[in-house]
Amino acid sequence: MLVVKVGGSAGIDYDALCNDVATLWKSGERLVLVHGGSDETNRVAEALGHPPRFVTSPSGYTSRYTDRRTLEIFEMVYCGVANKGLVERLQGRGINALGLSGLDGRLLQGKRKAAIRIVENGRQKILRDDWTGTVEQVNTELLQTLLAGEYLPVIAPLACSEHGEALNVDGDRAAAAIAIALKASKLLLLSNVPGLLQDFPNVDSLITRIPASDVESYLQYAEGRMKKKVLGASEAISQGVGEVILGDARAAGCVSHALEGQGTVIA
């Protein structure tokens, strides 16, 4: 079992990604595809007059502040054009992909963080009306039913709260939770950089290997969104996933290249 998470930043070649995923699926590999959509969400939010706001937690993690209107825009893009765009590409390649969000069938469930603590201009603040959460439970029965029926699940990272509310959850950590639940042998976290860079943005400073026992010490090298990827990798490795690869989604063969060890391999 393989779980692939592809980011939503600018520069990612989704056609090449789907070519690679289709080839693997047809060869007998069973996988789940989790996706992002941040770049498109930012553009749509700006066009709708509700520009994105990114905040930093006291521990240094950056995330999208998600008020109710932002959640609605997030749903529009992630569950709409991003999810169905990937499903359409895979269907066009003969793969019976099925798109859904973590909200559907309570595929992903977690607790809502109605208020979050942030650091702004050196001061800590509390933001309320937040619609984010952390995945605590995965409906593995639903995923296994889809996989047994030869459907390739394509998952948008929303979750369902215990009260039935839609939640924006981090895609990398959601993919890690799915990989843990399915006892996946590998988790690929693909984005618009070649992996974890020791001296960002210098691509020649790529860290090619991280020992499974020492993942958290490499957080010091993670900039911006990469922090969540390393955190998700740490969670996956600590709970039984055999290997996590941080790879580049901008070129043809990105999934195959990551499986061959190109990028940052954590094992």
Secondary structure, 3 states (H helix, E strand, C coil): CEEEEECCCCCCCHHHHHHHHHHHHHCCCCEEEEECCHHHHHHHHHHCCCCCCEEECCCCCEEECCCHHHHHHHHHHHHHHHHHHHHHHHHHCCCCEEEEECCHHHCEEEEEECCEEEEECCEEEEECCCCEEEEEEECHHHHHHHHHCCCEEEEECEEEECCCCEEEECHHHHHHHHHHHCCCCEEEEEECCCCCECCCCCHHHECCEECHHHHHHHHHHCCCCHHHHHHHHHHHHHCCCCEEEEEECCCCCHHHHHHCCCCEEEC
